Structure formats: structure tokens, C-alpha cells
Amino acid sequence: MSANDNIPFVINLNEQHATELEVVGGKGANLAILFQRGFSVPDAFIVTTHAFQYVLNNQQTKDALLIIDTLDVDNINQLENASNTIKATICDICLPSDKIDLIISYYNQLCEKNATANMHVAVRSSATAEDLPDNSFAGQQDTYLHVTKENLIEKVKECWASLFTGRAISYRKKSNIDHKTVKLAVVIQQMIFSEVSGVAFTANPITGLRNEVVIDSTYGLGEALVSGLVTPDHYEILIDRNENVEIRLKKIGEKSIHIIGKSDGGTETLETIDNDKKVEALSDEYIIELAKLAKQVEKSHNNQPQDLEWGFMKGKLYILQARPITTLFPIPKHAHGQSGLRCMVSFGTVQGFLEPMTPLGQSVIRTVLSSIVRKIGINRNCSLQDDKSSDPLRHYLFKSAANRLWIDITGVLTPPASKFFGFSMVDTGIDKIISYLMRSKAFPSRSILSSLTTCVFAFLFFIPLILKAIQNFLFPQYGKKLFFNQMEKYHQFIDEGFHDEKNQSFIGYVDHFQNILLVLPSTIVKYAAPSIIPSVLSLRILQKIAKDPMDVLALTRAVESNPTTEMNLLLWKVTVLIRDDQTTLSLFENETIYSLADMYKQKSFKLDIQLEMEEFFRTYGCRGIGEVDMGRKRWSDEPQLVMDQIKNYLKIRNPDKAITTIHDRSKQSAYEAFSKIESELRWPLIQRPLINFLFSRLKILFSLRECPKFNGLIQTFAKCRQALLYKAQEAVNENLISNADDIFFLHIDELKLLASDTDNKQYEKVDYWKHLISQRRIEYNKHMSCKRVPLVLLSDGRTYYDATTIPDEKNNQTELMEGEYAGSPVSPGLYEGKVRIVDDPLNSELQPGEILVCTATDPAWTSLFPIVGALVLEMGGMLQHGAIVSREYGLPAVVGVANAKKLFHNGQLIQVNGSTGRIKVLSD
């Protein structure tokens, strides 16, 4: 509604406005929807937000609400005092007599409908910011039961006032919800004298299972249950698609008390007699009836899982409230033709980047990686057009949920594929979860024909790849040189295409962009893979030969031409120039990173420093936080991020911690580790020539593991991003979109349509594009607040955030002393230091020598490594970014420590053993 004058003051559930959020709030709208769809909901009427607006417009209320603007919500006394002042002001407001008479007349009509005088009602708050699909603020506003005519108006006022409880004020301020924008309606509902009541979840809120209804029940009113005053009966019920029901679990609670309504109004609490405590509050017949009804409610809400409050009175089941369950992680949709249980792993975990990806970023990664796996014979049902499509039903392997990519690995969980795939090198937690799922045999075996076809495709793919790998094994320098020569030709192809006069239309740019995404996978597969395979194979064989496999990890510190190492050395060179120039050093000590970034853009630094900075940005400006997402800004867009890294480097005062010194020392330690391996050989005459041969291949080729990502993906994304932003300005000029970076909220197929509309000046599409992009931005920003992302997600809703609950396959549980924690060792060494928990590399506050504890890292974190003493990650494996860089710098590192950011706290003294994977708390 556009104006309050058009909003009724009071309405019934069957009226049109009763389902409008802005009129009746979340709870009222949900009840009205259920009522209008024929569910058994106690009759009610609603005092709308128009009435609440009348209260807010009162001058006394306005004055009282000013307190919130300067309120420190972390100060409990200040918060409660402000809350009490506002609530008292609202409760003391005198409503006009005509408004009071209107509410009472609706109450009298409710009594007449039910042939009851002075009916008992429930008075429930219904805020416009609660019980929504994206937010559930259950319990933040008040509900009053068994209210009578005499105190109805008083309780309505108290409901209005409950919008300003301390808890509600604090939540809104911390969630950046303006209290002026939140309104409250009041639901006045026929009171059900429930003999049994409780809650029902249409999906298991703990495991995420979508085909399981969870019911808690108790005697009397549900108030005892929702207030936590009783231990209820607990049921878990499986319901399949055909509505076959199985009560899977029953736990009988004590139900020591129960609450009932008093005949003269209000409630009273009674003690439950001993015999009834041990008796189920619900019969199996009622459990099944309730479970089926709960699923029907869910279906009526577009299959959005619901949290219901219900009650049985005289054998009839009533739905008292319904709200969305907002704590469940979304599930990617099945693609066309897919059925059964699907297993998906987080792409972001593999990359050390857990934030949402833009639609175009997802579409690009999907297109590139799907093209690669199709060459192996996997994902053959999916075409290039499917990958580019915005339709999730066409995404077979790389799916989207919560604006993040998920890799459907169902096809490799059964023989014969399962024998060739492992995840321990990527993430130890994922590996443990997947191994458990494979042992559970939850995934049916593939047909012989399907398996045979995949094997044939894989054979045809791998034969030439293996032949090239053998060639590179024998002649590693040739393989490395060939890779870089081909990458140079590939980048010439990119640059020439964007500068070709034939491609100067927007559609021409998009076509060239799509051609790039076709060429890139072939280049990586043909030239990068044959060089990486020998290095990984060398590493594995060396680990088999060495007495201690951890010594072999140290050998990777001797690798040549590693992009990350070379980047850090170049940035250190810039840092040294700054340190040697007192004027520039003073600027970096006193100016903000944003001022320094402006100076760089304006070429204000001394010539030698400016030139070295430009060289750095020319080579590495393509990098950035979340660089695998083409929609994310690069360092060249945000030079302040690099200025922050230089500031971190300037903290290094100890010459032994200089990047060049660390690099040389790290390289030397690799040769020392090799000497140790050599001295411990069982059969030196036979094994010494072999390990020398393997070590030489490892040194030359192992660095190429990062090159396909850096020289291929990241440099490509930066060039395409810059070119497409340049052309997108034409769409802005034609008013089809608002900002050039709006294009990142489109999929590839949509980007091509936008380009066509821009070139052909299709102005009638303006509203379509702006609305679509606006909705996508809202969705993206919503998911940005999601900080906890599962490692593994099953299509039935089960989520695995870590491997702590997974039983050990061989029952070999690590025995830990008090104050000890275990993870996976990925970089050897022992270090004691203070903890520094970091969520954002830009605002780390990290001090030299501290132990970095974080969820995961990507290249944007690299500048922190030289100043830390050790690394602890919640996620990761041997080949995760943090593990690789730690080995290069000789830092002890342990990964896969679930909830490390909660286990440890800033300033805590701990010991990190990167050889055993153990972490010991020394002191708080």
C-alpha cells in the first residue's frame, strides 16, 4: 500500500489485505495465507500496522525513540533503561475512543461467529521484519494467552511496546535494520483450549533432512514448551514423496508441568501427575495426521520448510502459527533427468573462498570447468549452452545454492570411479566425510554400460595425456617452456580479439569472451596437465620412499617459478625501496591506505618507487580477494589492498624475517630435507639415483600447479572483466542498466541478450533488466551475511559443516591431553606464539610472530604469511593455498581444525606442531 490512509485499521483473516506483509506483519500474513487456503486455523482479526503508525506518530513516542540513535546496545543497563522508557511511553498512550470501539466491535463479531460471550483470545505481535523467508525473529515480540474483553486493549498496547524490548532493539541495530522501518500489527485470535500442543518442523532443523518431520509435544498449552519449562515428547517422522509415513524415532519426555487457561482469563501452571509423565501426549494416529498436515503446509508455501505451532482440542488439529525455517542451508536443484540422492562439495572450500559468487562469476567457472571434465567423459549430458544458461535445471555438475558453487560428485562415489578419486589433498574434512558416505553405500552403483562408457572416454582422453606426461617427465624443461609459450599465444589471442575492429560492438565483445572460454579449457588440459602430473607423481613416490613423508613436503620449498613466491619477492622489492626512502616511509607510516592508493593513481611517488609499483600492478594487479569470481574487484581496481600489504611488510624489522632471507632459507631447508631423506634410505645404491631424478622433476614442474589458475584463469578473468566493463558502459548510456558492474549479476546467456538489446537499442527492456539485476543484487547481499558454509551438501538436505561428528573408519581416535587439539599436518615444524584470529586480510591487526588462525586463505592473504609464526586453518588440505605458502616460508601449519576460531582466542599462547598436526594450549 502506498499510503497509510488506504490501510484499514482492523481486518479479518479472509480479507484481501490480510496477506500483505506491510499491513499485517509476518505472523499475520502467514496465518491469513493458511486460513485462506483452507487449513484449520483458529479464526482471528488483525489490528494493522496503520494503528501502530498512529502510535509512532505520537510526539511522546517520537521523543522516546530518539534514545535509540545514540544507544550502545552492548551496554546492558543502558539498553534495558532505554527499552523500559520506550515501552512505558507506548503503553501510556490514550487511543481515540472510535479506534477502541472498532477493535472491540471486531472482537464481538469473533464472539458471535463462535457463539461465545467474552471469548478468550490470544494476542500475538506480528512485525513486518519477523517470520519472513529470509529472517525469522521468533520470540522477539510478545504473545499473551487467554486474554478477555476487559484487558484486550491493554494487551494490544503491550504488544506494540514489545517491538522495543532490549533483545529486539539490539538485534535490529546489529542487523542494520532501521527501527523506523519496522512496523507491528497485532493478531487477535480465538484461543484454543489445547489438551495437547507443541511445535512441528517440516524439515529436521539439526540434520537438514527435508523428508523428515520433527515434532515436540506436551500437555496443555504450548507456552510451557516454547518457554523451555518442560522436556517434551520428541518424534522424528520420515515421509517419502508418496506420503508413506514412518515414525523413525520416539523419545518420551517427562512433561513435569503443563499450562492451562483459566475460565476467568489468564493461565495457570499445574504439575503433571506421575502416570501422565510417562505416557505419550500424542497417539501414533495423531502423530501421522500432524506430520502429513505439516508437509501440506510446507507444500502450500512453495516447499519452503516451515516451523509450526499446533494444538489438539477435542480431537481436532489446529495450526496456531507458521513461520519459515531460516536456518537451513539451501539445496541446489536437480538438473533435468537427475534423480535420487546427490552429493555436492563446496567449490569455495577448495579455493579457500567462502563468500558468495556473482552470477557471471559462477557461470564462467561452470563453463570452463565443465568443458574440462567433458573431455574426460564426465558430464557428457551437459552442453556448452547448458553451462552458460541461467536455468538451474540445466546445471548438471556445477550447481548453485546460496550464491555459491557446488560440485556434484555423485558420479565418482561408486565403483569404478571411486577408486581413482580422493579429496585428502584438497580438504581433509571433505575427504573424511566423503569416505564415510561411500562406506554407507547410500549411492547406488552405476550400470555396467555407463561405467564402461566412462572408462572408454577416460581411456581415450588419458592416453595422449599420459604420453605427453611421460615426455615431460623425461624432459621437464621442455614441458615447462612449452606451457609458457602456449600461454603467451593464448593471451595474444585474448588481446587481439578485444582490439579487433570487427569486434567493436557490445555483442562482438561478448562473442569473443565466449570464444576465450572455449579456448582456455583446451589450453589448460593440453599443456598444463601433462606438466603437473609428473610433479605430483614425483611427490607421491618420494613420500613412499622417504622414512618420514613430512620431510618430502619440505622439498616443495625448492620449486622454481612459483607465481606466489615471485609476487611476494617483487612486493618485497617495492617495500625495501620505500623503507630506504625516508619521505615515502613517512607517508606509509602516517597516511591511510586509501590516501596511498590515490597517490599511486596520481603517480605521486618517487620515480623508482612508482615504476616498481606499476610493474607489480602490471603483473599481479589481476589478483584480488575472491579472484576466482570474475565479478570481484582486482587489486588494480582497489590498490589500497596492496598498500595494506606493503604496510604489513614494513612491520618486518628483523633481517632474518626479510622475504628474500626467508626465501633463501626456505630453499636451503629443502636441500637439507633432501639430505636427510638420502641418509635414511634403506637401499641407497638403488634409491639414491631415483630420488635425485624425482627431486629434479619436482623442482622444475611443481610450481606449475598454480600456473593454470594464475596464468590461465586469473589473468583471463582480469582482462575479460576490464573489456566487458568498458563495453557495459554503453548499456549504462542507453539506460538499460544503472552501473557497468551490473553485468556481473547476469549469466553468460543473459549477458549476450543484454549486449544485443544495447546494440539494437531495445529500450522497452529497461524495466526488465533493472528489476532482474536489482533482485540478484539483493539475493547476493543477503547471502554475504552467511558465514558458515557446509563442506558437503546432500540433496536430501543433510549438511556437513565439518568432520567432527564422522566416525573414524578404523576407530583410530587420536588420544589428546587436556588443552590439546588435532588437525592435519601440512607444513612441518614446531612454533609457540600468541593467537590472532583473522576474518579479513585487510583488517587483520596481525603483529609479527603471532599465529594466524582463520577459516581458509586465498592469494589475497599471502602478504600476511611473512609476519606470522605459524598457521591454523579450519579447512584445507595438502594442496590448499595456505598449506602451499606455509611450506614455501617454512611455517608450521595445521589445517582441518574444525571451529578453530571458537576454540582459540586472541592473545592465547599456543603451540603448533606442523609435523604431527597437534595444537596445544599453553596459557590463556
WONOR-V396750 format. One record per backbone hydrogen bond with DSSP energy under -1.0 kcal/mol. CO is the residue of the C=O (numbers start at 1). NH is the residue of the N-H. E is the energy in kcal/mol with one decimal. If there is no record, write none. Layout:
[[CO	NH	E] [CO	NH	E]]
This chain:
[[3	6	-1.5] [4	7	-1.7] [9	48	-1.9] [11	46	-3.3] [12	15	-1.4] [15	18	-1.2] [16	19	-1.3] [17	20	-1.9] [20	23	-1.4] [20	24	-2.4] [21	25	-2.5] [23	49	-2.5] [25	29	-2.3] [26	30	-2.3] [27	31	-2.3] [28	32	-2.4] [29	33	-2.4] [30	34	-2.1] [31	35	-2.8] [32	36	-2.9] [33	37	-1.4] [34	39	-2.3] [35	38	-1.3] [39	41	-1.6] [40	319	-3.0] [43	190	-3.2] [44	13	-1.3] [45	188	-3.0] [46	11	-2.2] [47	186	-2.6] [48	51	-1.0] [48	52	-1.1] [49	53	-2.5] [50	54	-1.4] [51	55	-1.2] [52	56	-2.4] [53	57	-2.1] [55	58	-1.2] [58	62	-2.4] [59	63	-2.4] [60	64	-2.0] [61	65	-2.5] [64	67	-1.4] [65	68	-1.3] [68	71	-1.4] [72	75	-1.8] [75	79	-2.7] [76	80	-2.7] [77	81	-2.4] [78	82	-2.1] [79	83	-2.4] [80	84	-2.7] [81	85	-2.1] [82	86	-2.2] [83	87	-2.6] [84	88	-2.3] [85	89	-1.9] [86	90	-2.1] [87	91	-2.4] [88	92	-1.3] [90	93	-1.1] [96	100	-1.9] [97	101	-2.8] [98	102	-1.7] [99	103	-2.0] [100	104	-2.4] [101	105	-2.4] [102	106	-1.9] [103	107	-1.9] [104	108	-2.6] [105	109	-2.0] [106	110	-1.9] [107	111	-2.0] [108	112	-2.4] [109	113	-2.4] [110	114	-1.3] [111	116	-2.6] [112	115	-1.3] [120	191	-2.3] [121	147	-3.1] [122	189	-2.7] [123	144	-2.7] [124	187	-3.1] [126	185	-2.9] [127	26	-3.0] [127	130	-1.2] [135	132	-2.9] [137	140	-2.0] [142	125	-1.9] [144	123	-3.2] [146	266	-2.9] [147	121	-2.4] [151	155	-2.0] [152	156	-2.1] [153	157	-2.1] [154	158	-1.9] [155	159	-2.0] [156	160	-2.1] [157	161	-2.6] [158	162	-1.6] [160	163	-1.4] [161	164	-2.3] [162	165	-1.2] [165	169	-2.6] [166	170	-2.5] [167	171	-2.5] [168	172	-2.2] [169	173	-2.4] [170	174	-2.5] [171	175	-1.6] [172	177	-3.2] [173	176	-1.1] [178	181	-1.7] [183	128	-2.6] [185	126	-2.4] [186	47	-2.9] [187	124	-3.0] [188	45	-2.1] [189	122	-3.0] [192	194	-2.0] [195	220	-2.6] [196	312	-3.2] [197	218	-2.4] [198	310	-2.2] [199	216	-2.4] [200	308	-3.2] [201	214	-2.3] [204	208	-2.3] [207	799	-1.3] [209	204	-2.6] [211	239	-2.7] [213	237	-3.0] [214	201	-3.0] [215	235	-2.8] [216	199	-1.7] [217	233	-2.6] [218	197	-2.3] [222	226	-2.6] [223	227	-1.6] [224	229	-2.7] [225	228	-1.7] [231	255	-1.7] [233	217	-2.0] [234	251	-2.5] [235	215	-2.5] [236	248	-2.0] [236	249	-1.6] [237	213	-3.0] [238	246	-2.3] [240	243	-2.1] [244	240	-1.8] [246	238	-2.9] [246	248	-1.1] [249	236	-1.9] [251	234	-3.1] [256	272	-2.7] [258	270	-3.1] [259	221	-3.1] [260	268	-2.4] [262	265	-1.7] [266	262	-2.7] [268	260	-2.4] [270	258	-2.4] [273	277	-1.4] [283	287	-2.4] [284	288	-2.4] [285	289	-2.1] [286	290	-2.8] [287	291	-2.5] [288	292	-2.3] [289	293	-2.2] [290	294	-2.6] [291	295	-1.9] [292	296	-1.8] [293	297	-2.3] [294	298	-2.2] [295	299	-2.4] [296	300	-1.9] [298	301	-1.2] [298	303	-1.4] [299	302	-1.0] [301	304	-1.7] [305	325	-2.3] [306	202	-2.5] [307	323	-1.8] [308	200	-2.1] [309	320	-2.8] [309	321	-1.6] [310	198	-1.9] [311	318	-2.6] [312	195	-2.6] [312	196	-1.2] [313	316	-1.8] [316	313	-2.4] [318	311	-1.9] [321	309	-2.1] [323	307	-3.6] [335	338	-2.3] [342	795	-2.3] [343	409	-2.1] [344	793	-3.1] [345	407	-2.8] [346	350	-1.2] [347	351	-1.4] [348	353	-2.9] [358	362	-2.5] [359	363	-2.5] [360	364	-2.5] [361	365	-2.1] [362	366	-2.8] [363	367	-2.1] [364	368	-2.5] [365	369	-2.7] [366	370	-2.1] [367	371	-1.5] [368	372	-1.5] [369	373	-2.3] [370	374	-2.0] [373	378	-1.9] [379	382	-1.2] [383	387	-1.7] [384	388	-1.6] [388	749	-2.0] [391	394	-2.0] [392	395	-1.5] [393	336	-2.9] [397	408	-3.5] [399	406	-2.6] [401	404	-1.3] [403	357	-3.8] [404	401	-2.1] [405	347	-1.9] [406	399	-2.9] [407	345	-2.2] [409	412	-2.1] [410	413	-1.6] [414	418	-1.4] [416	419	-1.4] [417	420	-2.0] [423	427	-2.9] [425	879	-3.7] [427	431	-2.2] [428	432	-1.9] [429	433	-2.3] [430	434	-3.0] [431	435	-2.3] [432	436	-1.8] [433	437	-2.3] [434	438	-2.4] [435	439	-2.0] [436	440	-1.6] [437	442	-1.1] [447	451	-2.6] [448	452	-2.7] [449	453	-2.6] [450	454	-2.2] [451	455	-2.3] [452	456	-2.2] [453	457	-2.4] [454	458	-2.8] [455	459	-2.7] [456	460	-2.7] [457	461	-2.0] [458	462	-3.3] [459	463	-2.1] [461	465	-1.0] [462	466	-3.5] [463	467	-2.1] [464	468	-2.1] [465	469	-2.3] [466	470	-2.7] [467	471	-1.9] [468	472	-2.5] [469	473	-2.1] [470	474	-1.9] [471	475	-2.5] [475	479	-1.8] [476	480	-2.4] [477	481	-2.5] [478	482	-2.6] [479	483	-1.9] [480	484	-2.0] [481	485	-2.3] [482	486	-2.2] [483	487	-2.2] [484	488	-1.9] [485	489	-1.9] [486	490	-2.5] [487	491	-2.2] [488	492	-1.7] [489	493	-2.0] [490	494	-1.7] [491	495	-2.5] [492	496	-2.8] [493	497	-1.8] [494	498	-1.7] [495	499	-1.1] [500	503	-1.7] [505	509	-1.9] [506	510	-2.2] [507	511	-2.4] [508	512	-2.2] [509	513	-2.4] [510	514	-2.3] [511	515	-2.0] [512	516	-2.3] [513	517	-1.7] [515	519	-2.0] [516	520	-2.7] [519	523	-2.1] [520	524	-2.3] [521	525	-2.7] [522	526	-2.6] [523	527	-2.1] [524	528	-1.6] [524	529	-1.9] [528	531	-1.3] [528	532	-1.8] [529	533	-2.5] [532	536	-2.3] [533	537	-2.6] [534	538	-2.3] [535	539	-2.2] [536	540	-2.4] [537	541	-2.5] [538	542	-2.4] [539	543	-1.9] [540	544	-1.5] [541	545	-2.0] [542	546	-2.9] [548	551	-1.8] [552	555	-1.1] [553	556	-1.2] [554	557	-1.6] [555	558	-1.9] [556	559	-1.2] [562	566	-2.6] [563	567	-2.0] [564	568	-2.2] [565	569	-2.3] [566	570	-2.0] [567	571	-2.3] [568	572	-2.2] [569	573	-1.8] [570	574	-1.7] [571	575	-2.2] [572	576	-2.7] [573	577	-1.8] [574	578	-2.0] [575	579	-2.8] [576	580	-2.0] [578	581	-1.2] [581	585	-2.7] [582	586	-2.1] [583	587	-1.5] [584	588	-2.1] [585	589	-1.6] [586	590	-1.5] [587	591	-3.1] [592	596	-2.2] [593	597	-1.8] [594	598	-1.9] [595	599	-2.1] [596	600	-2.1] [597	601	-2.4] [598	602	-2.1] [599	604	-2.9] [600	603	-1.6] [606	610	-3.3] [607	611	-2.7] [608	612	-1.7] [609	613	-2.4] [610	614	-2.5] [611	615	-2.1] [612	616	-2.2] [613	617	-2.7] [614	618	-2.3] [615	619	-1.6] [616	620	-3.6] [617	621	-1.7] [620	623	-1.9] [621	636	-2.2] [623	635	-3.4] [624	627	-1.2] [626	629	-2.1] [629	632	-2.1] [634	638	-1.9] [638	641	-2.1] [639	643	-2.1] [640	644	-1.9] [641	645	-1.5] [642	646	-2.5] [643	647	-2.1] [644	648	-1.9] [645	649	-2.3] [646	650	-2.3] [648	651	-1.1] [649	652	-1.7] [654	657	-2.1] [655	658	-1.3] [658	662	-3.0] [659	663	-2.7] [660	664	-2.4] [661	665	-3.1] [662	666	-3.0] [663	667	-2.2] [664	668	-2.3] [665	669	-2.4] [666	670	-1.2] [667	671	-1.3] [668	672	-2.0] [669	673	-2.4] [670	674	-2.0] [671	675	-2.1] [672	676	-2.0] [673	677	-2.5] [674	678	-2.5] [675	679	-2.2] [678	681	-1.1] [683	687	-3.0] [684	688	-2.6] [687	691	-2.8] [688	692	-2.1] [689	693	-2.0] [690	694	-2.6] [691	695	-2.7] [692	696	-2.0] [693	697	-1.4] [694	698	-2.4] [695	699	-2.5] [696	700	-1.5] [697	701	-2.7] [698	702	-2.1] [699	560	-2.4] [701	704	-1.5] [702	705	-1.7] [703	706	-1.4] [704	708	-1.0] [706	710	-2.5] [707	711	-2.0] [707	712	-1.2] [708	713	-2.0] [709	714	-3.6] [710	715	-2.0] [712	716	-1.5] [713	717	-3.1] [714	718	-2.1] [715	719	-1.9] [716	720	-2.7] [717	721	-2.7] [718	722	-2.2] [719	723	-2.2] [720	724	-2.8] [721	725	-2.3] [722	726	-1.8] [723	727	-1.9] [724	728	-2.5] [727	730	-1.8] [728	732	-1.7] [729	733	-2.6] [730	734	-1.7] [731	736	-2.3] [731	737	-1.0] [732	735	-1.6] [739	742	-1.8] [740	743	-1.5] [741	744	-1.2] [742	745	-2.1] [743	746	-1.3] [744	360	-2.2] [747	751	-2.7] [748	752	-2.0] [749	753	-1.4] [750	754	-2.6] [751	755	-2.4] [752	756	-2.2] [753	757	-2.6] [754	758	-2.5] [755	759	-2.7] [756	760	-2.3] [757	762	-2.7] [761	763	-1.7] [762	765	-1.8] [763	766	-1.7] [765	769	-2.5] [766	770	-2.4] [767	771	-2.4] [768	772	-2.4] [769	773	-2.4] [770	774	-2.2] [771	775	-2.4] [772	776	-2.1] [773	777	-2.5] [774	778	-2.1] [775	779	-2.3] [776	780	-2.6] [777	781	-2.7] [778	782	-2.2] [779	783	-2.0] [782	785	-1.0] [783	786	-1.2] [791	346	-2.2] [792	800	-2.5] [793	344	-2.6] [794	797	-2.1] [796	210	-3.3] [798	794	-2.6] [800	791	-2.5] [800	792	-1.7] [803	806	-1.2] [811	813	-1.2] [817	820	-2.0] [819	921	-2.8] [821	919	-3.0] [824	895	-2.5] [827	893	-2.1] [829	914	-2.9] [831	912	-3.2] [833	910	-2.6] [834	851	-3.6] [835	907	-2.5] [836	853	-2.4] [840	843	-1.2] [847	850	-2.1] [850	869	-2.6] [851	836	-2.5] [852	872	-2.7] [853	838	-2.2] [854	874	-1.6] [855	875	-1.9] [858	861	-2.7] [859	862	-1.5] [861	864	-2.3] [862	865	-1.2] [864	867	-1.1] [865	868	-1.1] [867	849	-3.1] [870	852	-2.1] [871	894	-2.1] [872	854	-2.0] [873	897	-2.3] [876	428	-2.2] [877	880	-1.4] [880	884	-2.1] [881	885	-2.5] [882	886	-2.0] [883	887	-1.9] [884	888	-1.9] [885	889	-2.0] [886	891	-2.8] [892	871	-2.2] [893	826	-2.1] [893	827	-1.3] [894	873	-2.3] [895	824	-3.5] [896	898	-1.1] [897	900	-1.5] [899	902	-1.6] [899	903	-2.2] [900	904	-2.1] [905	908	-2.0] [908	835	-2.1] [909	922	-2.8] [909	923	-1.8] [910	833	-2.2] [911	920	-2.4] [912	831	-2.0] [913	917	-2.3] [917	823	-2.6] [918	913	-2.5] [919	821	-2.7] [920	911	-2.8] [923	909	-2.2]]
